[in-house]
Amino acid sequence: MMIHGVLLDVHGSGVLITGKSGVGKSEAALDLITRGHRLVTDDVVNIKLVAKKFLMGSGSELTKHKMEIRGLGIIDVCAIFGIGSIRNRKRVELVIKLEHWDNSKEYERLGLEEKTCRILEIDIPMIIIPVRSGRNIATIIEVATKNHRLKRMGTFTAKELDEKIIKKGKDICVSH
């Protein structure tokens, strides 16, 4: 299966960045690469189901280690940033969907709602990030990736805080 997006290794996790053309996927990926994360593929991500358990993403031989950056054109990530800036394939563990900020839309603020994206019969955790001028999308993606890893390890900060607030509210009601 082919998906329009960018696949990166961010802090050891396979992050698939998706979104409409022109939303800033490649620019966010380039920013992440300059911070030491690794590009798997830009624009077209080939995804395969492995052992009916997980998804593996890679790029095509034709565009391997290349990125299209509006205003610059096609760049060779490996030639510019070195061999440590690329990977040939990576397990897809998190989908980050970038979308243009819509003032009429409510965006997740607490982090309690967990969305998924179904790819080849596998549900992958998904986070929607609204994009607008002044937001540091690369930093948000890094933090989202770290937070995703914490959840996999059993620490779900938003739920823990929600439970503490609910308990505190019950304690206040009981004592009055």
Chimera marker file (.cmm) of the C-alpha trace (Angstrom):
<marker_set name="trace">
<marker id="1" x="0.000" y="0.000" z="0.000" r="1" g="1" b="0" radius="0.5"/>
<marker id="2" x="1.232" y="3.503" z="-0.763" r="1" g="1" b="0" radius="0.5"/>
<marker id="3" x="0.446" y="6.504" z="1.443" r="1" g="1" b="0" radius="0.5"/>
<marker id="4" x="1.190" y="10.164" z="0.770" r="1" g="1" b="0" radius="0.5"/>
<marker id="5" x="3.324" y="11.373" z="3.670" r="1" g="1" b="0" radius="0.5"/>
<marker id="6" x="6.719" y="11.351" z="5.330" r="1" g="1" b="0" radius="0.5"/>
<marker id="7" x="8.100" y="8.518" z="7.446" r="1" g="1" b="0" radius="0.5"/>
<marker id="8" x="10.764" y="9.266" z="10.050" r="1" g="1" b="0" radius="0.5"/>
<marker id="9" x="12.513" y="7.624" z="12.952" r="1" g="1" b="0" radius="0.5"/>
<marker id="10" x="11.873" y="10.055" z="15.828" r="1" g="1" b="0" radius="0.5"/>
<marker id="11" x="13.455" y="9.077" z="19.138" r="1" g="1" b="0" radius="0.5"/>
<marker id="12" x="13.449" y="5.451" z="17.958" r="1" g="1" b="0" radius="0.5"/>
<marker id="13" x="9.749" y="5.397" z="16.992" r="1" g="1" b="0" radius="0.5"/>
<marker id="14" x="8.427" y="5.192" z="13.439" r="1" g="1" b="0" radius="0.5"/>
<marker id="15" x="6.367" y="8.340" z="12.880" r="1" g="1" b="0" radius="0.5"/>
<marker id="16" x="4.240" y="8.700" z="9.732" r="1" g="1" b="0" radius="0.5"/>
<marker id="17" x="3.383" y="12.343" z="9.050" r="1" g="1" b="0" radius="0.5"/>
<marker id="18" x="0.317" y="12.749" z="6.844" r="1" g="1" b="0" radius="0.5"/>
<marker id="19" x="-1.829" y="15.652" z="5.686" r="1" g="1" b="0" radius="0.5"/>
<marker id="20" x="-2.909" y="17.539" z="2.611" r="1" g="1" b="0" radius="0.5"/>
<marker id="21" x="-0.401" y="18.799" z="0.093" r="1" g="1" b="0" radius="0.5"/>
<marker id="22" x="1.230" y="22.042" z="1.230" r="1" g="1" b="0" radius="0.5"/>
<marker id="23" x="0.422" y="21.659" z="4.953" r="1" g="1" b="0" radius="0.5"/>
<marker id="24" x="4.117" y="21.424" z="5.872" r="1" g="1" b="0" radius="0.5"/>
<marker id="25" x="4.919" y="17.710" z="6.179" r="1" g="1" b="0" radius="0.5"/>
<marker id="26" x="8.304" y="17.907" z="4.462" r="1" g="1" b="0" radius="0.5"/>
<marker id="27" x="9.281" y="21.130" z="6.214" r="1" g="1" b="0" radius="0.5"/>
<marker id="28" x="8.481" y="19.599" z="9.620" r="1" g="1" b="0" radius="0.5"/>
<marker id="29" x="10.447" y="16.500" z="8.624" r="1" g="1" b="0" radius="0.5"/>
<marker id="30" x="13.414" y="18.617" z="7.532" r="1" g="1" b="0" radius="0.5"/>
<marker id="31" x="13.363" y="20.402" z="10.891" r="1" g="1" b="0" radius="0.5"/>
<marker id="32" x="13.315" y="17.009" z="12.654" r="1" g="1" b="0" radius="0.5"/>
<marker id="33" x="16.245" y="15.778" z="10.546" r="1" g="1" b="0" radius="0.5"/>
<marker id="34" x="18.298" y="18.845" z="11.519" r="1" g="1" b="0" radius="0.5"/>
<marker id="35" x="17.623" y="17.859" z="15.153" r="1" g="1" b="0" radius="0.5"/>
<marker id="36" x="19.147" y="14.414" z="14.613" r="1" g="1" b="0" radius="0.5"/>
<marker id="37" x="16.108" y="12.317" z="13.676" r="1" g="1" b="0" radius="0.5"/>
<marker id="38" x="16.223" y="10.088" z="10.615" r="1" g="1" b="0" radius="0.5"/>
<marker id="39" x="14.340" y="10.159" z="7.325" r="1" g="1" b="0" radius="0.5"/>
<marker id="40" x="12.938" y="6.940" z="5.902" r="1" g="1" b="0" radius="0.5"/>
<marker id="41" x="11.033" y="8.441" z="2.985" r="1" g="1" b="0" radius="0.5"/>
<marker id="42" x="9.359" y="11.628" z="1.805" r="1" g="1" b="0" radius="0.5"/>
<marker id="43" x="6.197" y="11.975" z="-0.282" r="1" g="1" b="0" radius="0.5"/>
<marker id="44" x="5.367" y="8.312" z="-0.999" r="1" g="1" b="0" radius="0.5"/>
<marker id="45" x="5.517" y="5.758" z="1.810" r="1" g="1" b="0" radius="0.5"/>
<marker id="46" x="5.301" y="2.071" z="0.876" r="1" g="1" b="0" radius="0.5"/>
<marker id="47" x="3.666" y="0.191" z="3.735" r="1" g="1" b="0" radius="0.5"/>
<marker id="48" x="3.637" y="-3.570" z="4.169" r="1" g="1" b="0" radius="0.5"/>
<marker id="49" x="1.938" y="-5.732" z="6.767" r="1" g="1" b="0" radius="0.5"/>
<marker id="50" x="4.529" y="-7.934" z="8.484" r="1" g="1" b="0" radius="0.5"/>
<marker id="51" x="3.527" y="-11.201" z="10.200" r="1" g="1" b="0" radius="0.5"/>
<marker id="52" x="-0.073" y="-9.891" z="10.391" r="1" g="1" b="0" radius="0.5"/>
<marker id="53" x="1.086" y="-7.884" z="13.431" r="1" g="1" b="0" radius="0.5"/>
<marker id="54" x="2.771" y="-4.638" z="12.462" r="1" g="1" b="0" radius="0.5"/>
<marker id="55" x="3.399" y="-2.221" z="9.602" r="1" g="1" b="0" radius="0.5"/>
<marker id="56" x="6.781" y="-1.601" z="8.000" r="1" g="1" b="0" radius="0.5"/>
<marker id="57" x="7.321" y="1.515" z="5.906" r="1" g="1" b="0" radius="0.5"/>
<marker id="58" x="9.932" y="2.259" z="3.266" r="1" g="1" b="0" radius="0.5"/>
<marker id="59" x="10.467" y="4.451" z="0.234" r="1" g="1" b="0" radius="0.5"/>
<marker id="60" x="10.995" y="3.755" z="-3.427" r="1" g="1" b="0" radius="0.5"/>
<marker id="61" x="14.443" y="3.195" z="-4.889" r="1" g="1" b="0" radius="0.5"/>
<marker id="62" x="13.855" y="6.124" z="-7.255" r="1" g="1" b="0" radius="0.5"/>
<marker id="63" x="13.381" y="8.751" z="-4.521" r="1" g="1" b="0" radius="0.5"/>
<marker id="64" x="15.431" y="7.111" z="-1.750" r="1" g="1" b="0" radius="0.5"/>
<marker id="65" x="16.808" y="9.683" z="0.721" r="1" g="1" b="0" radius="0.5"/>
<marker id="66" x="15.452" y="12.603" z="-1.327" r="1" g="1" b="0" radius="0.5"/>
<marker id="67" x="13.021" y="15.288" z="-0.188" r="1" g="1" b="0" radius="0.5"/>
<marker id="68" x="11.071" y="17.955" z="-2.018" r="1" g="1" b="0" radius="0.5"/>
<marker id="69" x="11.182" y="21.276" z="-0.201" r="1" g="1" b="0" radius="0.5"/>
<marker id="70" x="9.132" y="24.063" z="-1.756" r="1" g="1" b="0" radius="0.5"/>
<marker id="71" x="11.446" y="26.928" z="-2.649" r="1" g="1" b="0" radius="0.5"/>
<marker id="72" x="14.536" y="24.687" z="-2.659" r="1" g="1" b="0" radius="0.5"/>
<marker id="73" x="13.506" y="21.799" z="-4.884" r="1" g="1" b="0" radius="0.5"/>
<marker id="74" x="14.776" y="18.248" z="-4.474" r="1" g="1" b="0" radius="0.5"/>
<marker id="75" x="17.488" y="17.695" z="-1.870" r="1" g="1" b="0" radius="0.5"/>
<marker id="76" x="19.573" y="14.609" z="-1.021" r="1" g="1" b="0" radius="0.5"/>
<marker id="77" x="19.257" y="14.205" z="2.744" r="1" g="1" b="0" radius="0.5"/>
<marker id="78" x="22.086" y="11.672" z="3.029" r="1" g="1" b="0" radius="0.5"/>
<marker id="79" x="24.519" y="13.847" z="1.034" r="1" g="1" b="0" radius="0.5"/>
<marker id="80" x="23.666" y="16.983" z="3.043" r="1" g="1" b="0" radius="0.5"/>
<marker id="81" x="23.259" y="15.581" z="6.575" r="1" g="1" b="0" radius="0.5"/>
<marker id="82" x="25.251" y="12.338" z="6.428" r="1" g="1" b="0" radius="0.5"/>
<marker id="83" x="24.554" y="8.635" z="6.646" r="1" g="1" b="0" radius="0.5"/>
<marker id="84" x="23.225" y="8.981" z="10.213" r="1" g="1" b="0" radius="0.5"/>
<marker id="85" x="20.272" y="11.047" z="8.954" r="1" g="1" b="0" radius="0.5"/>
<marker id="86" x="18.592" y="8.238" z="7.020" r="1" g="1" b="0" radius="0.5"/>
<marker id="87" x="17.062" y="4.782" z="7.397" r="1" g="1" b="0" radius="0.5"/>
<marker id="88" x="15.887" y="2.402" z="4.692" r="1" g="1" b="0" radius="0.5"/>
<marker id="89" x="12.771" y="1.234" z="6.553" r="1" g="1" b="0" radius="0.5"/>
<marker id="90" x="11.012" y="1.619" z="9.884" r="1" g="1" b="0" radius="0.5"/>
<marker id="91" x="8.064" y="0.141" z="11.730" r="1" g="1" b="0" radius="0.5"/>
<marker id="92" x="5.082" y="2.531" z="11.672" r="1" g="1" b="0" radius="0.5"/>
<marker id="93" x="4.099" y="3.167" z="15.300" r="1" g="1" b="0" radius="0.5"/>
<marker id="94" x="2.438" y="6.591" z="15.308" r="1" g="1" b="0" radius="0.5"/>
<marker id="95" x="0.569" y="8.667" z="12.737" r="1" g="1" b="0" radius="0.5"/>
<marker id="96" x="0.754" y="12.445" z="13.006" r="1" g="1" b="0" radius="0.5"/>
<marker id="97" x="-1.866" y="14.099" z="10.825" r="1" g="1" b="0" radius="0.5"/>
<marker id="98" x="-1.122" y="17.745" z="10.088" r="1" g="1" b="0" radius="0.5"/>
<marker id="99" x="-4.034" y="19.936" z="9.101" r="1" g="1" b="0" radius="0.5"/>
<marker id="100" x="-4.462" y="23.638" z="8.530" r="1" g="1" b="0" radius="0.5"/>
<marker id="101" x="-5.832" y="25.339" z="11.648" r="1" g="1" b="0" radius="0.5"/>
<marker id="102" x="-9.612" y="25.751" z="11.459" r="1" g="1" b="0" radius="0.5"/>
<marker id="103" x="-11.020" y="28.279" z="13.958" r="1" g="1" b="0" radius="0.5"/>
<marker id="104" x="-14.431" y="26.610" z="13.793" r="1" g="1" b="0" radius="0.5"/>
<marker id="105" x="-13.025" y="23.232" z="14.885" r="1" g="1" b="0" radius="0.5"/>
<marker id="106" x="-12.437" y="22.016" z="18.455" r="1" g="1" b="0" radius="0.5"/>
<marker id="107" x="-8.977" y="20.503" z="18.909" r="1" g="1" b="0" radius="0.5"/>
<marker id="108" x="-7.906" y="18.072" z="21.620" r="1" g="1" b="0" radius="0.5"/>
<marker id="109" x="-6.622" y="20.034" z="24.601" r="1" g="1" b="0" radius="0.5"/>
<marker id="110" x="-6.360" y="17.508" z="27.419" r="1" g="1" b="0" radius="0.5"/>
<marker id="111" x="-5.046" y="14.451" z="25.611" r="1" g="1" b="0" radius="0.5"/>
<marker id="112" x="-7.702" y="12.107" z="26.991" r="1" g="1" b="0" radius="0.5"/>
<marker id="113" x="-9.130" y="11.152" z="23.617" r="1" g="1" b="0" radius="0.5"/>
<marker id="114" x="-7.088" y="8.529" z="21.789" r="1" g="1" b="0" radius="0.5"/>
<marker id="115" x="-7.586" y="8.355" z="18.036" r="1" g="1" b="0" radius="0.5"/>
<marker id="116" x="-6.387" y="5.645" z="15.698" r="1" g="1" b="0" radius="0.5"/>
<marker id="117" x="-5.789" y="5.333" z="11.986" r="1" g="1" b="0" radius="0.5"/>
<marker id="118" x="-6.497" y="1.967" z="10.342" r="1" g="1" b="0" radius="0.5"/>
<marker id="119" x="-3.868" y="0.924" z="7.804" r="1" g="1" b="0" radius="0.5"/>
<marker id="120" x="-3.912" y="-2.581" z="6.320" r="1" g="1" b="0" radius="0.5"/>
<marker id="121" x="-6.215" y="-3.816" z="9.117" r="1" g="1" b="0" radius="0.5"/>
<marker id="122" x="-3.892" y="-2.497" z="11.839" r="1" g="1" b="0" radius="0.5"/>
<marker id="123" x="-4.968" y="0.350" z="14.136" r="1" g="1" b="0" radius="0.5"/>
<marker id="124" x="-2.133" y="2.823" z="14.630" r="1" g="1" b="0" radius="0.5"/>
<marker id="125" x="-2.356" y="5.597" z="17.258" r="1" g="1" b="0" radius="0.5"/>
<marker id="126" x="-2.990" y="8.947" z="15.557" r="1" g="1" b="0" radius="0.5"/>
<marker id="127" x="-2.612" y="12.527" z="16.697" r="1" g="1" b="0" radius="0.5"/>
<marker id="128" x="-4.070" y="15.457" z="14.768" r="1" g="1" b="0" radius="0.5"/>
<marker id="129" x="-1.908" y="18.567" z="14.948" r="1" g="1" b="0" radius="0.5"/>
<marker id="130" x="-3.373" y="21.846" z="13.711" r="1" g="1" b="0" radius="0.5"/>
<marker id="131" x="-0.823" y="23.938" z="11.817" r="1" g="1" b="0" radius="0.5"/>
<marker id="132" x="-0.703" y="27.713" z="11.866" r="1" g="1" b="0" radius="0.5"/>
<marker id="133" x="1.958" y="30.376" z="11.795" r="1" g="1" b="0" radius="0.5"/>
<marker id="134" x="4.130" y="30.508" z="14.888" r="1" g="1" b="0" radius="0.5"/>
<marker id="135" x="3.663" y="26.893" z="16.010" r="1" g="1" b="0" radius="0.5"/>
<marker id="136" x="6.806" y="24.808" z="16.228" r="1" g="1" b="0" radius="0.5"/>
<marker id="137" x="5.515" y="21.625" z="14.596" r="1" g="1" b="0" radius="0.5"/>
<marker id="138" x="8.816" y="19.730" z="14.909" r="1" g="1" b="0" radius="0.5"/>
<marker id="139" x="8.894" y="20.271" z="18.680" r="1" g="1" b="0" radius="0.5"/>
<marker id="140" x="5.247" y="19.230" z="18.973" r="1" g="1" b="0" radius="0.5"/>
<marker id="141" x="5.995" y="16.044" z="16.990" r="1" g="1" b="0" radius="0.5"/>
<marker id="142" x="8.987" y="15.260" z="19.221" r="1" g="1" b="0" radius="0.5"/>
<marker id="143" x="6.888" y="15.688" z="22.369" r="1" g="1" b="0" radius="0.5"/>
<marker id="144" x="3.986" y="13.700" z="20.877" r="1" g="1" b="0" radius="0.5"/>
<marker id="145" x="6.397" y="10.861" z="20.102" r="1" g="1" b="0" radius="0.5"/>
<marker id="146" x="7.859" y="10.868" z="23.614" r="1" g="1" b="0" radius="0.5"/>
<marker id="147" x="4.363" y="11.003" z="25.137" r="1" g="1" b="0" radius="0.5"/>
<marker id="148" x="3.289" y="8.080" z="22.925" r="1" g="1" b="0" radius="0.5"/>
<marker id="149" x="6.259" y="6.049" z="24.194" r="1" g="1" b="0" radius="0.5"/>
<marker id="150" x="5.358" y="6.908" z="27.800" r="1" g="1" b="0" radius="0.5"/>
<marker id="151" x="1.805" y="5.635" z="27.202" r="1" g="1" b="0" radius="0.5"/>
<marker id="152" x="3.177" y="2.365" z="25.782" r="1" g="1" b="0" radius="0.5"/>
<marker id="153" x="5.242" y="2.030" z="28.960" r="1" g="1" b="0" radius="0.5"/>
<marker id="154" x="2.148" y="2.544" z="31.147" r="1" g="1" b="0" radius="0.5"/>
<marker id="155" x="2.291" y="6.265" z="31.967" r="1" g="1" b="0" radius="0.5"/>
<marker id="156" x="-0.776" y="8.127" z="30.667" r="1" g="1" b="0" radius="0.5"/>
<marker id="157" x="-0.338" y="11.604" z="32.148" r="1" g="1" b="0" radius="0.5"/>
<marker id="158" x="-3.690" y="13.053" z="31.022" r="1" g="1" b="0" radius="0.5"/>
<marker id="159" x="-5.704" y="10.152" z="32.477" r="1" g="1" b="0" radius="0.5"/>
<marker id="160" x="-3.704" y="10.198" z="35.707" r="1" g="1" b="0" radius="0.5"/>
<marker id="161" x="-4.355" y="13.927" z="36.168" r="1" g="1" b="0" radius="0.5"/>
<marker id="162" x="-8.038" y="13.496" z="35.285" r="1" g="1" b="0" radius="0.5"/>
<marker id="163" x="-8.374" y="10.741" z="37.899" r="1" g="1" b="0" radius="0.5"/>
<marker id="164" x="-6.662" y="12.917" z="40.544" r="1" g="1" b="0" radius="0.5"/>
<marker id="165" x="-8.984" y="15.842" z="39.768" r="1" g="1" b="0" radius="0.5"/>
<marker id="166" x="-12.069" y="13.613" z="39.970" r="1" g="1" b="0" radius="0.5"/>
<marker id="167" x="-10.854" y="12.107" z="43.272" r="1" g="1" b="0" radius="0.5"/>
<marker id="168" x="-10.082" y="15.560" z="44.671" r="1" g="1" b="0" radius="0.5"/>
<marker id="169" x="-13.586" y="16.703" z="43.701" r="1" g="1" b="0" radius="0.5"/>
<marker id="170" x="-15.127" y="13.709" z="45.482" r="1" g="1" b="0" radius="0.5"/>
<marker id="171" x="-13.005" y="14.361" z="48.576" r="1" g="1" b="0" radius="0.5"/>
<marker id="172" x="-14.164" y="17.993" z="48.661" r="1" g="1" b="0" radius="0.5"/>
<marker id="173" x="-17.826" y="16.944" z="48.304" r="1" g="1" b="0" radius="0.5"/>
<marker id="174" x="-17.531" y="14.310" z="51.068" r="1" g="1" b="0" radius="0.5"/>
<marker id="175" x="-15.821" y="16.635" z="53.549" r="1" g="1" b="0" radius="0.5"/>
<marker id="176" x="-18.455" y="19.393" z="53.220" r="1" g="1" b="0" radius="0.5"/>
<link id1="1" id2="2" r="1" g="1" b="0" radius="0.2"/>
<link id1="2" id2="3" r="1" g="1" b="0" radius="0.2"/>
<link id1="3" id2="4" r="1" g="1" b="0" radius="0.2"/>
<link id1="4" id2="5" r="1" g="1" b="0" radius="0.2"/>
<link id1="5" id2="6" r="1" g="1" b="0" radius="0.2"/>
<link id1="6" id2="7" r="1" g="1" b="0" radius="0.2"/>
<link id1="7" id2="8" r="1" g="1" b="0" radius="0.2"/>
<link id1="8" id2="9" r="1" g="1" b="0" radius="0.2"/>
<link id1="9" id2="10" r="1" g="1" b="0" radius="0.2"/>
<link id1="10" id2="11" r="1" g="1" b="0" radius="0.2"/>
<link id1="11" id2="12" r="1" g="1" b="0" radius="0.2"/>
<link id1="12" id2="13" r="1" g="1" b="0" radius="0.2"/>
<link id1="13" id2="14" r="1" g="1" b="0" radius="0.2"/>
<link id1="14" id2="15" r="1" g="1" b="0" radius="0.2"/>
<link id1="15" id2="16" r="1" g="1" b="0" radius="0.2"/>
<link id1="16" id2="17" r="1" g="1" b="0" radius="0.2"/>
<link id1="17" id2="18" r="1" g="1" b="0" radius="0.2"/>
<link id1="18" id2="19" r="1" g="1" b="0" radius="0.2"/>
<link id1="19" id2="20" r="1" g="1" b="0" radius="0.2"/>
<link id1="20" id2="21" r="1" g="1" b="0" radius="0.2"/>
<link id1="21" id2="22" r="1" g="1" b="0" radius="0.2"/>
<link id1="22" id2="23" r="1" g="1" b="0" radius="0.2"/>
<link id1="23" id2="24" r="1" g="1" b="0" radius="0.2"/>
<link id1="24" id2="25" r="1" g="1" b="0" radius="0.2"/>
<link id1="25" id2="26" r="1" g="1" b="0" radius="0.2"/>
<link id1="26" id2="27" r="1" g="1" b="0" radius="0.2"/>
<link id1="27" id2="28" r="1" g="1" b="0" radius="0.2"/>
<link id1="28" id2="29" r="1" g="1" b="0" radius="0.2"/>
<link id1="29" id2="30" r="1" g="1" b="0" radius="0.2"/>
<link id1="30" id2="31" r="1" g="1" b="0" radius="0.2"/>
<link id1="31" id2="32" r="1" g="1" b="0" radius="0.2"/>
<link id1="32" id2="33" r="1" g="1" b="0" radius="0.2"/>
<link id1="33" id2="34" r="1" g="1" b="0" radius="0.2"/>
<link id1="34" id2="35" r="1" g="1" b="0" radius="0.2"/>
<link id1="35" id2="36" r="1" g="1" b="0" radius="0.2"/>
<link id1="36" id2="37" r="1" g="1" b="0" radius="0.2"/>
<link id1="37" id2="38" r="1" g="1" b="0" radius="0.2"/>
<link id1="38" id2="39" r="1" g="1" b="0" radius="0.2"/>
<link id1="39" id2="40" r="1" g="1" b="0" radius="0.2"/>
<link id1="40" id2="41" r="1" g="1" b="0" radius="0.2"/>
<link id1="41" id2="42" r="1" g="1" b="0" radius="0.2"/>
<link id1="42" id2="43" r="1" g="1" b="0" radius="0.2"/>
<link id1="43" id2="44" r="1" g="1" b="0" radius="0.2"/>
<link id1="44" id2="45" r="1" g="1" b="0" radius="0.2"/>
<link id1="45" id2="46" r="1" g="1" b="0" radius="0.2"/>
<link id1="46" id2="47" r="1" g="1" b="0" radius="0.2"/>
<link id1="47" id2="48" r="1" g="1" b="0" radius="0.2"/>
<link id1="48" id2="49" r="1" g="1" b="0" radius="0.2"/>
<link id1="49" id2="50" r="1" g="1" b="0" radius="0.2"/>
<link id1="50" id2="51" r="1" g="1" b="0" radius="0.2"/>
<link id1="51" id2="52" r="1" g="1" b="0" radius="0.2"/>
<link id1="52" id2="53" r="1" g="1" b="0" radius="0.2"/>
<link id1="53" id2="54" r="1" g="1" b="0" radius="0.2"/>
<link id1="54" id2="55" r="1" g="1" b="0" radius="0.2"/>
<link id1="55" id2="56" r="1" g="1" b="0" radius="0.2"/>
<link id1="56" id2="57" r="1" g="1" b="0" radius="0.2"/>
<link id1="57" id2="58" r="1" g="1" b="0" radius="0.2"/>
<link id1="58" id2="59" r="1" g="1" b="0" radius="0.2"/>
<link id1="59" id2="60" r="1" g="1" b="0" radius="0.2"/>
<link id1="60" id2="61" r="1" g="1" b="0" radius="0.2"/>
<link id1="61" id2="62" r="1" g="1" b="0" radius="0.2"/>
<link id1="62" id2="63" r="1" g="1" b="0" radius="0.2"/>
<link id1="63" id2="64" r="1" g="1" b="0" radius="0.2"/>
<link id1="64" id2="65" r="1" g="1" b="0" radius="0.2"/>
<link id1="65" id2="66" r="1" g="1" b="0" radius="0.2"/>
<link id1="66" id2="67" r="1" g="1" b="0" radius="0.2"/>
<link id1="67" id2="68" r="1" g="1" b="0" radius="0.2"/>
<link id1="68" id2="69" r="1" g="1" b="0" radius="0.2"/>
<link id1="69" id2="70" r="1" g="1" b="0" radius="0.2"/>
<link id1="70" id2="71" r="1" g="1" b="0" radius="0.2"/>
<link id1="71" id2="72" r="1" g="1" b="0" radius="0.2"/>
<link id1="72" id2="73" r="1" g="1" b="0" radius="0.2"/>
<link id1="73" id2="74" r="1" g="1" b="0" radius="0.2"/>
<link id1="74" id2="75" r="1" g="1" b="0" radius="0.2"/>
<link id1="75" id2="76" r="1" g="1" b="0" radius="0.2"/>
<link id1="76" id2="77" r="1" g="1" b="0" radius="0.2"/>
<link id1="77" id2="78" r="1" g="1" b="0" radius="0.2"/>
<link id1="78" id2="79" r="1" g="1" b="0" radius="0.2"/>
<link id1="79" id2="80" r="1" g="1" b="0" radius="0.2"/>
<link id1="80" id2="81" r="1" g="1" b="0" radius="0.2"/>
<link id1="81" id2="82" r="1" g="1" b="0" radius="0.2"/>
<link id1="82" id2="83" r="1" g="1" b="0" radius="0.2"/>
<link id1="83" id2="84" r="1" g="1" b="0" radius="0.2"/>
<link id1="84" id2="85" r="1" g="1" b="0" radius="0.2"/>
<link id1="85" id2="86" r="1" g="1" b="0" radius="0.2"/>
<link id1="86" id2="87" r="1" g="1" b="0" radius="0.2"/>
<link id1="87" id2="88" r="1" g="1" b="0" radius="0.2"/>
<link id1="88" id2="89" r="1" g="1" b="0" radius="0.2"/>
<link id1="89" id2="90" r="1" g="1" b="0" radius="0.2"/>
<link id1="90" id2="91" r="1" g="1" b="0" radius="0.2"/>
<link id1="91" id2="92" r="1" g="1" b="0" radius="0.2"/>
<link id1="92" id2="93" r="1" g="1" b="0" radius="0.2"/>
<link id1="93" id2="94" r="1" g="1" b="0" radius="0.2"/>
<link id1="94" id2="95" r="1" g="1" b="0" radius="0.2"/>
<link id1="95" id2="96" r="1" g="1" b="0" radius="0.2"/>
<link id1="96" id2="97" r="1" g="1" b="0" radius="0.2"/>
<link id1="97" id2="98" r="1" g="1" b="0" radius="0.2"/>
<link id1="98" id2="99" r="1" g="1" b="0" radius="0.2"/>
<link id1="99" id2="100" r="1" g="1" b="0" radius="0.2"/>
<link id1="100" id2="101" r="1" g="1" b="0" radius="0.2"/>
<link id1="101" id2="102" r="1" g="1" b="0" radius="0.2"/>
<link id1="102" id2="103" r="1" g="1" b="0" radius="0.2"/>
<link id1="103" id2="104" r="1" g="1" b="0" radius="0.2"/>
<link id1="104" id2="105" r="1" g="1" b="0" radius="0.2"/>
<link id1="105" id2="106" r="1" g="1" b="0" radius="0.2"/>
<link id1="106" id2="107" r="1" g="1" b="0" radius="0.2"/>
<link id1="107" id2="108" r="1" g="1" b="0" radius="0.2"/>
<link id1="108" id2="109" r="1" g="1" b="0" radius="0.2"/>
<link id1="109" id2="110" r="1" g="1" b="0" radius="0.2"/>
<link id1="110" id2="111" r="1" g="1" b="0" radius="0.2"/>
<link id1="111" id2="112" r="1" g="1" b="0" radius="0.2"/>
<link id1="112" id2="113" r="1" g="1" b="0" radius="0.2"/>
<link id1="113" id2="114" r="1" g="1" b="0" radius="0.2"/>
<link id1="114" id2="115" r="1" g="1" b="0" radius="0.2"/>
<link id1="115" id2="116" r="1" g="1" b="0" radius="0.2"/>
<link id1="116" id2="117" r="1" g="1" b="0" radius="0.2"/>
<link id1="117" id2="118" r="1" g="1" b="0" radius="0.2"/>
<link id1="118" id2="119" r="1" g="1" b="0" radius="0.2"/>
<link id1="119" id2="120" r="1" g="1" b="0" radius="0.2"/>
<link id1="120" id2="121" r="1" g="1" b="0" radius="0.2"/>
<link id1="121" id2="122" r="1" g="1" b="0" radius="0.2"/>
<link id1="122" id2="123" r="1" g="1" b="0" radius="0.2"/>
<link id1="123" id2="124" r="1" g="1" b="0" radius="0.2"/>
<link id1="124" id2="125" r="1" g="1" b="0" radius="0.2"/>
<link id1="125" id2="126" r="1" g="1" b="0" radius="0.2"/>
<link id1="126" id2="127" r="1" g="1" b="0" radius="0.2"/>
<link id1="127" id2="128" r="1" g="1" b="0" radius="0.2"/>
<link id1="128" id2="129" r="1" g="1" b="0" radius="0.2"/>
<link id1="129" id2="130" r="1" g="1" b="0" radius="0.2"/>
<link id1="130" id2="131" r="1" g="1" b="0" radius="0.2"/>
<link id1="131" id2="132" r="1" g="1" b="0" radius="0.2"/>
<link id1="132" id2="133" r="1" g="1" b="0" radius="0.2"/>
<link id1="133" id2="134" r="1" g="1" b="0" radius="0.2"/>
<link id1="134" id2="135" r="1" g="1" b="0" radius="0.2"/>
<link id1="135" id2="136" r="1" g="1" b="0" radius="0.2"/>
<link id1="136" id2="137" r="1" g="1" b="0" radius="0.2"/>
<link id1="137" id2="138" r="1" g="1" b="0" radius="0.2"/>
<link id1="138" id2="139" r="1" g="1" b="0" radius="0.2"/>
<link id1="139" id2="140" r="1" g="1" b="0" radius="0.2"/>
<link id1="140" id2="141" r="1" g="1" b="0" radius="0.2"/>
<link id1="141" id2="142" r="1" g="1" b="0" radius="0.2"/>
<link id1="142" id2="143" r="1" g="1" b="0" radius="0.2"/>
<link id1="143" id2="144" r="1" g="1" b="0" radius="0.2"/>
<link id1="144" id2="145" r="1" g="1" b="0" radius="0.2"/>
<link id1="145" id2="146" r="1" g="1" b="0" radius="0.2"/>
<link id1="146" id2="147" r="1" g="1" b="0" radius="0.2"/>
<link id1="147" id2="148" r="1" g="1" b="0" radius="0.2"/>
<link id1="148" id2="149" r="1" g="1" b="0" radius="0.2"/>
<link id1="149" id2="150" r="1" g="1" b="0" radius="0.2"/>
<link id1="150" id2="151" r="1" g="1" b="0" radius="0.2"/>
<link id1="151" id2="152" r="1" g="1" b="0" radius="0.2"/>
<link id1="152" id2="153" r="1" g="1" b="0" radius="0.2"/>
<link id1="153" id2="154" r="1" g="1" b="0" radius="0.2"/>
<link id1="154" id2="155" r="1" g="1" b="0" radius="0.2"/>
<link id1="155" id2="156" r="1" g="1" b="0" radius="0.2"/>
<link id1="156" id2="157" r="1" g="1" b="0" radius="0.2"/>
<link id1="157" id2="158" r="1" g="1" b="0" radius="0.2"/>
<link id1="158" id2="159" r="1" g="1" b="0" radius="0.2"/>
<link id1="159" id2="160" r="1" g="1" b="0" radius="0.2"/>
<link id1="160" id2="161" r="1" g="1" b="0" radius="0.2"/>
<link id1="161" id2="162" r="1" g="1" b="0" radius="0.2"/>
<link id1="162" id2="163" r="1" g="1" b="0" radius="0.2"/>
<link id1="163" id2="164" r="1" g="1" b="0" radius="0.2"/>
<link id1="164" id2="165" r="1" g="1" b="0" radius="0.2"/>
<link id1="165" id2="166" r="1" g="1" b="0" radius="0.2"/>
<link id1="166" id2="167" r="1" g="1" b="0" radius="0.2"/>
<link id1="167" id2="168" r="1" g="1" b="0" radius="0.2"/>
<link id1="168" id2="169" r="1" g="1" b="0" radius="0.2"/>
<link id1="169" id2="170" r="1" g="1" b="0" radius="0.2"/>
<link id1="170" id2="171" r="1" g="1" b="0" radius="0.2"/>
<link id1="171" id2="172" r="1" g="1" b="0" radius="0.2"/>
<link id1="172" id2="173" r="1" g="1" b="0" radius="0.2"/>
<link id1="173" id2="174" r="1" g="1" b="0" radius="0.2"/>
<link id1="174" id2="175" r="1" g="1" b="0" radius="0.2"/>
<link id1="175" id2="176" r="1" g="1" b="0" radius="0.2"/>
</marker_set>
